[in-house]
Amino acid sequence: MFENADRKTIDNAVADPLTYAHPERYHDLFAWLRKNDPVRWVEPDGYRPFWVVSKHADIMEVEKQNDIFLNDPRLTLQTVETEQAVLDYTGGSHHIVRSLVDMDNPDHRNYRGLTQAWFMPPNLKKLEADIGDLARMYVDRMEALGGECDFVSEVAVWYPLRVIMTVLGVPAEDEAFMLKLTQELFGSTDPDMKREENTDFNNTVADFFNYFTAITEDRRKNPRDDVATVIANATIDGEPIGHLEAMSYYVIVATAGHDTTSSSTAGGLHALLENPGELAKLRANPEEMLPKAVDEFIRWSTPVKHFFRTPNAEYELRGQKIKPGENMMMCYWSANRDEEVFEDPFTFRIDRTPNKHLPFGYGAHLCLGQHLAKMEIRSLYKELLNRLDHIELAGDPAWVQASFVSGLKRLPIRYSMKKNAA
């Protein structure tokens, strides 16, 4: 598709949200880039120019050197118009939030340390039974729907949302509000998800901040055993963390803590339905196969499609001289199809070994919630595999039109459950 395309067509395709809603188009584009121009300077219409880094090894090289390659000031792909709106809203800052993903050291290290223990395997072990109960509850919901549903909107978005809201300390009755704000934030370029009254996501962030300001006040008066209490009462070097940093911490936990997991959960099921031989292998030996299968679900889906990094010194990458201040787009979905790293990268294999995927990033910014995400997906699929008798696609799937965080937004399925499943 892109073999004979002109330069402007390729540059525009990299930035176009529609590219990310059509996996075949995306993979055709980035296969061409990996082969022909793996570190490419692009100038898409409506965006500030940047380098596209499409190879697995190059992304790892950059991510390992977080003293050179910074998250600030440009973190994600936004139009010039949106960037200007953020500058106007904040009074000159490129960041409307200041969360872990926006920070560089020493702030990143210090703020990450506030909640890191919550998301490590020893603490998550205490949650395993509760997560299993939630998985059972959502498969019960699926069964009650009578054999046909949209797996994304009925199951995949709600299950990880309930898990992370339980960890965070948000009541169940507020989950629909949290989901709405998350979809507006990450899907602001998708006509089905963007805020109806305003295409500007500044109001979405304001709604998040207002909600979590009230949570903070409550947790300071009434501390509980939840992450919200940790954030509300956090100190660094003996001083309380700032309001912006606290609100941003809630936002990153509340959004990234479920949206990316739901995308991998749904993307994994779609891949299994498209590859019935792999589904049969998984059903035949779920105990052994499920951990590897979950890694393949995550590689295949790669919900976080990119982050930007900006060097503070001149750096040569694959023969290209990158100047200080020039922005670099780390393309993780492309890295997870790199022919030099993955054998048959476009083949979905639940027993893929090794599987050196990069959906969680790499280095200092490796995703804090990766262990929780894998536990959730394993628990849900363990329950599904135990109770499903038959499952098939019942219509065409659809993907979110977004270049930053995206995945399936519709996955219609038809199914039957085993009678008297244990």
Order of alpha helices (4+ residues) and beta strands (2+ residues): alpha-alpha-alpha-beta-beta-alpha-beta-alpha-alpha-alpha-alpha-beta-alpha-alpha-alpha-alpha-beta-beta-alpha-alpha-alpha-beta-beta-beta-beta-alpha-alpha-beta-beta-beta-beta
